[in-house]
């Protein structure tokens, strides 16, 4: 089983889990894995762990990752322990961003709200990447203001929801909004290619 198949196998478990209504899309999970592999991600912070679909799927394949996240909802906190199983021990869980110890993360995933989003500026690496799952327009606008030299791309899917997903059939899989806070040449090249892919996918959808 290759990495993609392993991740999808784990993701399908979350599609059947209680509280699956707000999990990330299949496309989002696979695109995050692509980013991790492409840019050598070693540590991740996820704002809004939920029931653990992103963390559980990624840790199932990338056991070396140092993974932290925020969550305060009791249902989700209980679900994380159940859904991640042994991988839960690899997870650092904090109630909110202000409780996260001061350190730097390669990749920060925004999958929920936090009143102190400005702390992201202190937590992201100089060449770090911020990924926003879902629309989350207010968070997107704030984060782009915090990093004036950033490059941004909305990565979208050209596939529709699978029958095993909790989302309506016939709808496009949800994408990701990706912010390179201070891109180097490798990141700029990938960003440019992803912008072109997005343009072509929009054309295909029409």
Secondary structure, 3 states (H helix, E strand, C coil): CCHHHHHHHHHHHHHCCCCHHHCCCHHHHHHHHHHHHHHCCCEEEEECCCCCHHHHHHHCCCCCCEEEEECCCHHHHHHHHHHHHHHHHHEEEECCHHHCCCCCEEEEEECCCCCCHHHHHHHEEEEEEEEEECCCHHHHHHHHHHCCCCEEEEECCCCECCCCCCCCCCCECCCEEEEECCCCHHHHHHHHHHHHHHHHHHHHHC
